[in-house]
Amino acid sequence: MSRSIALSLFFVAFLATARGDDAIAPETIDMVKKASVFIRVEGDGWLATGSGFAIASDEKSVLIATNRHVAQPSLPFGPRPNEKPTKITVAFDSGTKTERTYTGTVIGADSERDLAVLRITGVKDPPRPIAYEEQTKLFETMQVYTFGFPFGKALSANKGLPAVTVGKASISSLRNGPDGDLAVVQIDGNLNPGNSGGPVVDSKGHLVGVAMAIIRDGQGIGLTIPAAELVKMMQGRLGRVRVIPKKAMDGSATIRIEAEFIDPVENIRSATAYYFLVEPKAKRPENEALDKNPGSKKLELKIEKGVGTVEFTLPKTDGEMLVQVMASAAGKDAIASKIRPVSLAPLPKASDFEGPVPSGWKEYSPKDKTFTLWLPEKPDKQSEQERVIPIQTQKIRMNSVIGKSASGLIYEAQSVVLPPAFSRVPRKDIYDMFKGALVADARGRVTGSKDVEMGKVTWTEYVIESEDSITRARLHVSGARVYTVQVTGEADQVAGAEGEMVLASFKLPAAPAPKEVANNPAPKTNPTPKTNPAPKTNPAPKTNAPNEETNAGQTKSAILAGRNDPEFKDAAPEGGLLIGFEIGLGKFANIDMIRAVRPIYLTGDKETLGEQHGTQVTNKVTIKAKAGYAVGGIAAKHGLGFDGMSVTFMKVVDGKLDPKDSYESEFVGTTEKKVPTKLGGTGTPVIGIVGKSNNKDMTGMGLLFKGPDGNEPKKKP
């Protein structure tokens, strides 16, 4: 045999072996499919679905791993008033003849890693768990396989639950976190909404990671939480540590320390809090661990339902206190939290801001000198940034100063010049818009608000609570300029001296002094000679009436919202009626808003679609009349944009509409409390829509009638 032929045979054999190593065996696919579960979470008026997989089982229960955002989708906005407890349903062998469902309970949730563990009891014929503790060596281009339930029930072959989908992908990047450990496994594959929480495995069925997210417009890029993070969670780890000081009239303070434990199988045995008092102007100790510092005090925490607490009293409250929590877990080294600095200084008074800048602080002013405020002299980090925030249909640029203090308090301040499109928007609407942007940025919900006097200026302060922090944000609108200043951190940080110093030191520039007017009166001038009045002419016809003739036999209503965007008209074929809408929804501050619309027409017995106006769509809803009915009117909520609407359908009788025989659709779009504006409703046939749109969104809409309609909103003269 020649050398070249031998080499060729060697490479063929090598490639065949490599392909064989990458391939996943059918029995392995079957095992992982059986371990994968469909998860359905129901709350008060909402529903979410996702994926999960079995990681442990015994004769009593099965443990399921998934994403935290799948198991607890309502948490980013906190508990809602009077909300019913969520119900979690877990389906084994979903979409098959052996499908069976059970109720699950969350026994551990880690918001930082986006992981959760559920417990299900009484499972008949439980599946073999996926091996998650065996650490697989990962490398770029490595072949991996995804299991889950993309798009929920949308891919179900019948009206039941969906069957599991298996996908093939490869590792494209291994991303480390700040501590140098693997934080994210990036894959090039087919992760889709609904895959969240599902397993990503290697060819042997060992866990590579937990599917977490897709990158929008990322050409198939998906993100996976490494299996090692699930191992750490199951072993037990420390979550948030809160320090809550309550000061008394005599100057003493009661200090409460709370430590959250992420411990699904109760591995953590005990926990201890160490604290060290730093006198004013004294240096912090150099030791990274407080238990090694001889000046630290030690307190045992009482652990109940995953939270360790302890309270103690300090007779003197000044300077700073350092706090660190340590816990011991079965079969694991001691777990330590980061050292948490807590200011014990009294809150600054209004008079303190009239004097010089205190020690440890410096005065900051942006380049345009539109405001000043006091910021830490030695921050952990600080920078000036240009940001773009979406406010309704406008993208607004703002120059911000953003920083983080040595204690971990995050602060931000900016002023914004509003574009001309906002010149006629009421001040209240501007406050609401920017409040929505602040809430969206903090990923939380407003739990309190109040008016605050800062100098001679009144601000509105909002308290925004998210899952892992609290934000105090102050907002002020003056003419065409909006000012915001905010601090984010733990409750004691934002309410303490440091948070108050940033917020209350914000000052607007002083108004320029009026020019002096000379005491000498201006010389009298001869009055302008009278001229003969111009002859009277007939007044020009009004052009801004709410109903305008467009073509013979057509009348358009007022267009609600849209401002100066280009106008469109979309009419039914000759003899047709408007019978419904395909509505495209987009998100603004986590609220659904109408961003696109496509009319549905009926001509005789033929149904047709008009043009789609607006392209930025994340979800679609269809509202269509039942047989024998057509659109008779709408009730819309709007501001700068067309935010939401319901449709009134009326019975069609001899080509006309009967208002006495009508019904109302569900409301689609915003949940904000606004009084809707009604269009139509008199029985005049609706034959199309008019509106306004830009290159992305439908921003305004009205109705096109067959003949005049007299129930349109009257414009002020």
Secondary structure, 3 states (H helix, E strand, C coil): CCHHHHHHHHHHHHHHHHHHHHCCCHHHHHHHHHHEEEEEEECCCCEEEEEEEEEEECCCEEEEEECHHHHCCCHHHCCCCCCCCCEEEEEECCCCCCCEEEEEEEEEEECCCCEEEEEEECCCCCCCCCCCCCCCCCCCCCEEEEEECCCHHHHCCCCCCCCCEEEEEEEEEEEECCCCCEEEEEEECCCCCCCCCCEEECCCCCEEEEEEEECCCCCCEEEEEEHHHHHHHHHCEEEEEEEEEEECCCCCEEEEEEEEEECCCCCEEEEEEEEEEECCCCCCCCCCCHHHCCCCEEEECEEECCEEEEEEEECCCCCEEEEEEEEEECCEEEEECCCEEEECCCCCCHHHHHCCCCCCEEEECCCCCCCEEEEECCCCEEEEEEEEEEECCEEEEEEEEEEECCCCCEEEEEEEECCHHHCCCCHHHHHHHHHHHHHHHHCCEEEEEEEEEECCEEEEEEEEECCCCEEEEEEEEECCEEEEEEEEECHHHHHCHHHHHHHHCCECCCCCCCCCCCCCCCCCCCCCCCCCCCCCCCCCCCCCCCCEECCCCEEECCCEECCCCCEEEEECCCCCEEEEEEEEEEEECCEEEEEEEEEEEEECCEEEECCCECCCCCEEEEEECCCCEEEEEEEEEECCCEEEEEEEEEEEECCEEEEEEEEECCCEECCCCCCCEEEECCCCCEEEEEEEECCCCEEEEEEEEECCCCCCCCCCC
